[in-house]
Amino acid sequence: MLARKSIIPEEYVLARIAAENLRKPRIRDRLPKARFIAKSGACNLAHKNIREQGRFLQDIFTTLVDLKWRHTLVIFTMSFLCSWLLFAIMWWLVAFAHGDIYAYMEKSGMEKSGLESAVCVTNVRSFTSAFLFSIEVQVTIGFGGRMMTEECPLAITVLILQNIVGLIINAVMLGCIFMKTAQAHRRAETLIFSRHAVIAVRNGKLCFMFRVGDLRKSMIISASVRIQVVKKTTTPEGEVVPIHQLDIPVDNPIESNNIFLVAPLIICHVIDKRSPLYDISATDLVNQDLEVIVILEGVVETTGITTQARTSYIAEEIQWGHRFVSIVTEEEGVYSVDYSKFGNTVKVAAPRCSARELDEKPSILIQTLQKSELSHQNSLRKRNSMRRNNSMRRSNSIRRNNSSLIVPKVQFMTPEGNQNTSES
């Protein structure tokens, strides 16, 4: 409006709008990378368009164990209620077919005592009493008010059938709840991994390392660690493999490849010619679309159940040129573990090139170590010089304070012209 009224020239308005648009940074939200395994160990996979849903009912026990707790409890409650109601209907039909209900309705109070031996089930007068008798039979309560007689063979058959069905329901549902409470992944909650993985030099080789620990005192027997790299690849024929899995060997001096997980350990993988990380440098790692999956398996000492803990590291979670700090110390004859420093790392000297370049030019490692040594010496010199300067400043300040505390000399003139000097 101001430009139209010629208060502000139109050219100035257009230039101002263009300048404001240039100042505003255009930031595009970067979509997070879809990882195959979450940090908690859950598989980030959605199953869609499954047509043969009946396959899950063929393995009904595993399906019940895999359900959520709220669904399991609903099925647990409904299975008992439905069985009680079903057999209550059967007991009521038995009493109705035998004429027990009409007999109780027609006879008076004095005459009902003679019906106890002529009915199938005593005191079953309505559907409510039949439902209560069904509960008493299946859960074996037996209050004593209602009981079977020898009058009806059909009632005896129904009694046997209800006992068998009740035992099957108890076995299945209690076994399902027991398996849900004793699932292996519950033990995996106390198996922890470091938040980040590191790549540093160990024994003259570039190594991929991460830390694993167990928070419980009960051990994991025959624990083993497997590492896989998952990335999207394209074959020479043009086929795109979205999830291509490659095994990574673990550097373990023990031939059995088992670890003794009594304290947190640093698992090491030497990046050599067999490694998928052999051609990746520090600058290439940022742009790599890969995911390193770590799987820890073992047998729980207390229950004997095999458990598995999983985690993964994407490119953003791999720190190049870092090393884990030591968290195990010896205090009064006991090894102590400080879990507050479990994932802490420190920066160390490491070549930024790939492992292939390091094998072709071993001098790169020597130069890197020499540069780090020089930088370390320079930092020590600077530190020493700063300490000297601070000490000199302190000594100067102390001298100034001492000089200000010195008492000045005062001269007194006497009438005879003699000078007396005294200190006050």
C-alpha positions in Angstrom: 0.0 0.0 0.0 2.8 2.4 0.7 4.4 1.7 -2.6 1.2 2.4 -4.4 0.8 5.8 -2.7 4.3 6.7 -3.8 5.5 7.1 -0.2 8.1 4.4 -0.7 9.5 3.6 -4.1 8.5 0.3 -5.5 12.1 -0.6 -6.4 13.1 -0.3 -2.8 10.2 -2.6 -1.6 11.2 -5.3 -4.1 14.8 -5.1 -3.1 13.9 -5.3 0.6 11.7 -8.4 0.1 14.5 -10.1 -1.9 17.0 -9.4 0.8 14.7 -10.7 3.5 14.2 -13.9 1.6 18.0 -14.4 1.2 18.5 -13.9 4.9 16.1 -16.6 5.9 17.9 -20.0 5.8 16.1 -22.6 4.0 16.5 -25.7 6.1 15.0 -28.9 4.9 14.1 -31.4 7.5 16.4 -34.4 7.1 14.4 -37.6 7.4 15.8 -39.9 10.0 17.5 -43.0 8.6 15.4 -46.2 9.0 17.4 -48.6 11.0 16.9 -52.3 10.9 17.5 -52.9 14.7 16.6 -50.2 17.2 18.9 -49.3 20.1 16.7 -51.2 22.5 17.1 -54.4 20.3 13.6 -54.4 18.8 13.3 -55.2 15.1 12.1 -52.2 13.1 10.1 -54.2 10.6 6.4 -54.1 9.7 4.7 -57.1 8.2 1.9 -56.2 5.8 -0.5 -57.9 3.5 -0.3 -61.3 5.1 -3.0 -63.4 3.4 -2.6 -66.7 5.2 -3.6 -65.6 8.7 -4.6 -69.2 9.6 -1.0 -70.1 10.0 -0.9 -68.3 13.4 -3.8 -70.4 14.7 -1.9 -73.6 13.8 0.7 -72.6 16.5 -1.8 -71.3 19.0 0.5 -71.5 22.0 3.2 -69.3 20.5 0.6 -66.9 19.3 -0.8 -66.6 22.9 2.7 -66.0 24.2 3.5 -63.3 21.6 0.4 -61.4 22.4 0.4 -58.3 24.7 -0.3 -58.7 28.3 -3.7 -57.0 28.1 -4.8 -59.4 25.4 -3.5 -62.4 27.2 -5.4 -61.5 30.4 -8.6 -61.0 28.5 -8.2 -64.4 26.8 -7.3 -65.9 30.2 -10.5 -64.5 31.9 -12.8 -65.2 29.0 -11.7 -68.8 28.6 -12.7 -69.6 32.1 -16.0 -67.6 31.9 -17.0 -69.2 28.6 -16.2 -72.7 29.9 -18.3 -72.1 33.1 -21.2 -70.7 31.1 -21.0 -73.6 28.5 -21.2 -76.3 31.1 -23.8 -74.4 33.2 -26.0 -74.6 30.1 -25.3 -78.3 29.9 -26.1 -78.9 33.5 -29.3 -76.9 33.2 -30.3 -78.9 30.1 -29.6 -82.2 32.0 -31.8 -81.0 34.9 -34.5 -79.8 32.5 -34.5 -83.0 30.5 -34.7 -85.1 33.6 -37.5 -83.0 35.1 -35.6 -81.9 38.1 -36.6 -78.2 37.7 -40.3 -79.0 37.5 -40.1 -81.4 40.4 -38.6 -78.7 42.7 -41.2 -76.2 41.5 -44.2 -78.5 42.1 -43.2 -80.1 45.4 -43.6 -78.3 48.7 -40.9 -77.7 51.3 -41.7 -80.9 53.2 -41.8 -83.0 50.1 -38.4 -81.8 48.7 -36.5 -83.9 51.0 -37.6 -87.0 49.1 -36.3 -85.6 45.8 -32.6 -85.7 46.8 -32.2 -89.3 45.5 -34.5 -88.9 42.5 -32.7 -85.9 40.8 -29.4 -85.8 38.8 -27.9 -82.9 40.8 -29.3 -81.8 44.1 -30.5 -78.2 44.5 -30.2 -77.2 40.8 -33.4 -75.3 40.5 -32.5 -72.6 38.0 -29.8 -71.5 35.6 -28.1 -69.6 38.4 -27.7 -72.7 40.6 -26.5 -74.6 37.5 -23.8 -71.9 36.9 -22.7 -72.1 40.5 -22.5 -75.9 40.3 -20.4 -75.6 37.1 -17.9 -73.3 38.9 -17.8 -75.7 41.9 -17.1 -78.7 39.6 -14.3 -77.1 37.5 -12.4 -75.4 40.3 -13.1 -78.2 42.8 -14.5 -75.9 45.4 -17.3 -78.3 46.7 -19.4 -76.2 49.2 -21.6 -79.2 49.8 -25.0 -77.7 48.9 -25.1 -79.2 45.4 -23.8 -82.7 44.5 -24.1 -85.5 42.0 -26.4 -88.6 42.4 -26.4 -92.0 40.8 -29.7 -91.3 39.0 -28.3 -89.9 35.7 -25.4 -91.5 33.7 -25.5 -88.5 31.4 -24.7 -86.2 34.3 -21.7 -88.3 35.2 -20.5 -88.1 31.6 -20.8 -84.3 31.7 -18.9 -84.2 35.0 -16.0 -86.2 33.5 -15.9 -84.0 30.4 -15.9 -80.8 32.4 -13.0 -82.0 34.5 -11.0 -82.8 31.4 -11.7 -79.5 29.7 -10.9 -77.6 32.9 -7.5 -79.3 33.3 -6.7 -78.5 29.6 -7.6 -74.8 30.0 -5.6 -74.6 33.3 -2.5 -76.2 31.7 -2.6 -74.0 28.5 -3.3 -70.7 30.2 -1.0 -71.1 33.2 1.8 -72.3 30.9 1.2 -69.3 28.6 1.5 -66.9 31.5 4.6 -68.7 32.9 6.3 -68.4 29.5 5.4 -64.8 29.2 6.9 -64.0 32.6 10.1 -66.1 31.9 10.7 -64.8 28.4 14.4 -64.6 27.4 14.2 -60.9 26.4 13.4 -60.0 30.0 17.0 -61.0 31.0 18.3 -59.0 28.1 17.1 -55.8 29.7 20.2 -55.9 32.1 22.6 -56.5 29.2 23.8 -53.1 28.1 25.8 -51.8 25.2 27.7 -48.5 24.8 25.7 -45.7 23.1 28.4 -45.1 20.5 31.0 -47.3 18.8 34.6 -46.1 18.2 37.3 -46.6 15.6 40.8 -46.3 16.8 44.3 -47.8 16.4 45.0 -50.9 18.5 48.2 -53.0 18.0 49.0 -51.0 14.8 45.6 -51.8 13.2 42.4 -49.8 12.8 39.7 -51.5 14.9 36.0 -51.1 15.3 35.2 -51.3 19.0 32.2 -51.1 21.4 31.6 -52.0 25.0 29.2 -54.5 26.5 28.3 -55.2 30.1 26.0 -57.2 32.4 24.3 -55.4 35.3 23.4 -58.6 37.2 25.7 -60.7 39.3 24.3 -63.9 37.8 26.4 -64.7 34.8 25.6 -65.4 31.2 27.1 -68.8 30.4 28.7 -69.5 27.0 28.2 -65.9 25.9 29.1 -65.2 22.3 29.1 -62.0 20.2 28.2 -61.7 16.5 28.6 -58.6 14.4 26.9 -58.0 11.0 26.8 -55.1 8.6 23.5 -54.3 7.0 23.4 -52.0 4.0 21.8 -51.5 0.6 23.8 -52.9 -2.2 23.4 -53.4 -6.0 24.7 -56.5 -7.7 26.6 -56.4 -11.0 23.4 -57.6 -12.7 21.5 -54.6 -11.5 19.5 -56.3 -8.7 19.0 -54.1 -5.7 19.3 -55.9 -2.3 17.8 -53.5 0.3 19.0 -55.5 3.3 22.4 -57.1 2.5 23.9 -58.8 5.6 27.6 -59.3 5.9 29.3 -61.1 8.8 32.2 -59.4 10.6 34.8 -61.5 12.4 35.4 -60.6 16.1 39.0 -60.4 17.4 39.0 -63.0 20.2 42.1 -64.7 21.4 40.0 -67.6 22.6 39.4 -70.2 19.9 35.9 -71.1 21.1 34.8 -67.4 20.4 33.1 -67.3 23.8 33.5 -64.4 26.3 33.6 -64.4 30.0 31.2 -61.5 30.8 32.0 -61.1 34.4 32.9 -57.4 33.9 32.3 -54.9 31.0 34.3 -55.8 28.0 35.4 -54.0 24.9 34.6 -56.1 21.8 37.1 -55.4 19.0 36.9 -56.1 15.3 40.1 -55.6 13.3 39.4 -53.8 10.0 41.3 -55.9 7.6 40.7 -57.2 4.0 37.8 -59.4 5.2 36.0 -56.5 6.8 33.3 -54.5 5.0 34.8 -51.4 6.6 38.1 -51.9 4.8 37.7 -49.1 2.2 35.9 -46.6 4.4 37.7 -43.5 5.7 36.7 -41.0 8.3 35.3 -38.6 5.6 33.5 -41.4 3.8 31.9 -42.8 7.1 29.5 -39.8 7.4 28.0 -40.5 4.0 27.8 -44.2 4.4 24.3 -45.8 4.5 25.2 -48.8 6.7 24.2 -50.2 10.0 26.4 -52.4 12.3 24.2 -54.9 14.2 25.6 -56.5 17.4 24.1 -59.7 18.8 25.0 -61.1 22.2 23.8 -64.7 22.9 24.1 -66.8 26.0 22.4 -69.1 28.5 21.0 -67.6 31.7 22.7 -69.1 34.7 19.6 -69.1 37.0 17.0 -70.4 34.6 18.9 -72.2 31.8 17.0 -70.3 29.1 18.9 -69.0 26.1 18.7 -65.2 25.8 19.7 -62.7 23.2 20.5 -59.0 23.4 20.7 -56.8 20.3 21.7 -53.3 19.3 22.9 -51.4 16.3 25.2 -48.6 15.3 24.6 -46.3 12.3 27.2 -44.1 10.8 26.3 -41.1 13.0 26.9 -43.2 16.1 30.5 -44.3 15.2 33.2 -42.0 16.6 36.4 -42.0 14.6 39.6 -41.4 16.6 38.1 -42.1 20.1 38.7 -44.7 22.7 36.7 -45.9 25.7 37.9 -44.9 29.2 38.8 -47.5 31.7 36.1 -48.2 34.3 37.5 -51.2 36.1 39.7 -50.4 39.1 41.1 -52.4 42.0 40.0 -51.1 45.4 41.1 -53.0 48.6 41.5 -56.3 46.8 38.2 -56.1 45.0 37.6 -55.1 41.4 35.2 -52.2 41.2 33.2 -51.1 38.0 32.1 -47.5 37.6 29.1 -47.7 35.3 28.7 -43.9 35.2 31.6 -43.9 32.8 30.4 -46.9 30.8 30.0 -45.0 27.5 32.6 -42.3 28.0 35.3 -41.9 25.4 38.4 -39.8 24.9 39.9 -38.5 21.7 43.1 -40.2 20.6 45.4 -40.0 17.6 44.2 -42.0 14.7 44.8 -41.7 10.9 41.8 -40.4 9.0 42.4 -42.7 6.0 40.9 -46.0 5.4 42.4 -49.3 6.5 43.4 -50.1 2.9 45.4 -46.9 2.6 47.0 -47.6 6.0 48.1 -51.0 4.8 49.5 -49.6 1.6 51.3 -46.7 3.3 52.3 -47.7 6.9 54.1 -44.4 7.2 50.8 -42.7 7.7 50.4 -44.2 11.1 53.9 -43.2 12.1 53.3 -39.6 11.0 50.0 -39.5 12.9 51.6 -40.7 16.1 54.5 -38.3 15.7 52.1 -35.4 15.2 50.1 -36.4 18.3 53.3 -36.7 20.3 54.4 -33.2 19.2 51.0 -31.7 20.0 51.1 -33.5 23.4 54.5 -32.0 24.1 53.4 -28.6 23.0 50.4 -28.8 25.3 52.6 -29.8 28.2 54.9 -26.9 27.5 52.0 -24.5 27.4 50.7 -26.0 30.6 54.1 -25.6 32.3 54.5 -22.0 31.1 51.0 -21.2 32.4 51.9 -22.7 35.8 55.1 -20.6 35.9 53.3 -17.5 35.0 50.7 -18.1 37.7 53.4 -18.9 40.3 55.3 -15.7 39.4 52.1 -13.6 39.7 51.4 -15.1 43.0 54.9 -14.4 44.3 54.7 -10.8 43.0 51.3 -10.3 44.7 52.7 -11.7 48.0 55.7 -9.3 47.8 53.4 -6.4 47.3 51.3 -7.3 50.2 54.4 -7.7 52.4 55.8 -4.3 51.3 52.5 -2.6 52.2 52.8 -4.1 55.7 56.3 -2.6 56.4 56.1 0.1 59.2 57.6 3.5 58.1 60.3 5.2 60.2 59.5 8.5 62.0 62.0 11.2 62.9 61.6 13.5 65.9 63.4 16.8 66.3 64.5 17.8 69.8 65.2 21.5 71.0 68.9 20.8 71.2 68.8 19.9 67.4 69.4 16.3 67.8 67.4 13.9 65.7 65.8 10.9 67.3 64.6 8.1 65.1 61.9 5.8 66.2 59.6 3.3 64.7 56.0 3.3 65.5 
